[in-house]
Amino acid sequence: MKPFVWITALILSLPFLAGAAFTAYDVMGRADILTNPESKVAVGWLFTGLMFLGTGVRGWRTHRRAAKATSSRT
């Protein structure tokens, strides 16, 4: 995976996870957690952020393995 893709995915995961955390914090302060429509927004942001994070970590791990293999050859 190209570095641009996984670095961009890692950067894009941050606002989505922060938005999910902020929305979840707002929802937890109210009485109707499960019936509140904002909880769907928090879950949507959370899943999107986790998918970006998973893509970024996948490329990051591959990049670390490739860098480790090239450094051990020299």
ZAKOL-569338 format. One record per residue (C-alpha): residue number from 1; residue in three letters; z, x, y. Coordinates in Angstrom, 3 decimals. Example, Ala and Ser with C-alpha at 12.3 -4.5 7.8 and 13.67 -1.06 7.14 Angstrom:
! ZAKOL-569338
{pt 1,'ALA',{7.800,12.300,-4.500}}
{pt 2,'SER',{7.140,13.670,-1.060}}
! end
This chain:
! ZAKOL-569338
{pt 1,'MET',{0.000,0.000,0.000}}
{pt 2,'LYS',{-0.920,1.330,3.413}}
{pt 3,'PRO',{1.943,2.385,5.679}}
{pt 4,'PHE',{0.793,0.020,8.434}}
{pt 5,'VAL',{1.255,-2.980,6.132}}
{pt 6,'TRP',{4.747,-2.210,4.872}}
{pt 7,'ILE',{6.037,-0.991,8.232}}
{pt 8,'THR',{4.708,-4.136,9.918}}
{pt 9,'ALA',{6.275,-6.278,7.179}}
{pt 10,'LEU',{9.642,-4.593,7.697}}
{pt 11,'ILE',{9.432,-5.075,11.458}}
{pt 12,'LEU',{8.381,-8.731,11.107}}
{pt 13,'SER',{11.219,-9.452,8.701}}
{pt 14,'LEU',{13.832,-8.626,11.342}}
{pt 15,'PRO',{13.158,-11.519,13.783}}
{pt 16,'PHE',{12.795,-14.011,10.936}}
{pt 17,'LEU',{16.084,-12.978,9.329}}
{pt 18,'ALA',{17.823,-12.906,12.710}}
{pt 19,'GLY',{16.466,-16.373,13.516}}
{pt 20,'ALA',{17.640,-17.664,10.147}}
{pt 21,'ALA',{21.098,-16.202,10.704}}
{pt 22,'PHE',{21.345,-17.693,14.196}}
{pt 23,'THR',{20.165,-21.115,13.024}}
{pt 24,'ALA',{22.470,-21.053,9.999}}
{pt 25,'TYR',{25.397,-20.139,12.250}}
{pt 26,'ASP',{24.525,-23.081,14.484}}
{pt 27,'VAL',{24.255,-25.457,11.509}}
{pt 28,'MET',{27.564,-24.305,10.013}}
{pt 29,'GLY',{29.360,-25.365,13.176}}
{pt 30,'ARG',{28.473,-29.016,12.626}}
{pt 31,'ALA',{29.832,-31.547,10.172}}
{pt 32,'ASP',{26.574,-32.581,8.507}}
{pt 33,'ILE',{25.317,-29.325,6.994}}
{pt 34,'LEU',{23.136,-30.728,4.210}}
{pt 35,'THR',{21.611,-33.620,6.165}}
{pt 36,'ASN',{20.983,-31.675,9.358}}
{pt 37,'PRO',{17.235,-31.106,9.950}}
{pt 38,'GLU',{17.998,-27.675,11.404}}
{pt 39,'SER',{19.086,-26.482,7.959}}
{pt 40,'LYS',{15.471,-26.854,6.780}}
{pt 41,'VAL',{14.391,-24.633,9.658}}
{pt 42,'ALA',{17.005,-22.029,8.713}}
{pt 43,'VAL',{15.882,-22.022,5.088}}
{pt 44,'GLY',{12.235,-21.732,6.118}}
{pt 45,'TRP',{12.940,-18.761,8.372}}
{pt 46,'LEU',{15.099,-17.207,5.655}}
{pt 47,'PHE',{12.392,-17.445,2.990}}
{pt 48,'THR',{9.731,-16.101,5.338}}
{pt 49,'GLY',{11.959,-13.199,6.345}}
{pt 50,'LEU',{12.809,-12.416,2.736}}
{pt 51,'MET',{9.132,-12.413,1.760}}
{pt 52,'PHE',{8.319,-9.989,4.576}}
{pt 53,'LEU',{11.316,-7.871,3.605}}
{pt 54,'GLY',{10.240,-7.827,-0.040}}
{pt 55,'THR',{6.735,-6.740,0.894}}
{pt 56,'GLY',{8.058,-4.022,3.170}}
{pt 57,'VAL',{10.525,-2.676,0.635}}
{pt 58,'ARG',{7.864,-2.698,-2.061}}
{pt 59,'GLY',{5.606,-0.482,0.030}}
{pt 60,'TRP',{8.505,1.658,1.184}}
{pt 61,'ARG',{9.575,2.420,-2.385}}
{pt 62,'THR',{6.006,3.333,-3.372}}
{pt 63,'HIS',{5.736,5.564,-0.316}}
{pt 64,'ARG',{9.009,7.344,-1.175}}
{pt 65,'ARG',{7.856,7.964,-4.756}}
{pt 66,'ALA',{4.529,9.366,-3.575}}
{pt 67,'ALA',{6.240,11.610,-1.029}}
{pt 68,'LYS',{8.702,12.829,-3.639}}
{pt 69,'ALA',{5.895,13.622,-6.117}}
{pt 70,'THR',{3.894,15.622,-3.554}}
{pt 71,'SER',{6.946,17.591,-2.444}}
{pt 72,'SER',{7.877,18.524,-6.019}}
{pt 73,'ARG',{4.366,19.844,-6.766}}
{pt 74,'THR',{4.443,22.530,-4.076}}
! end
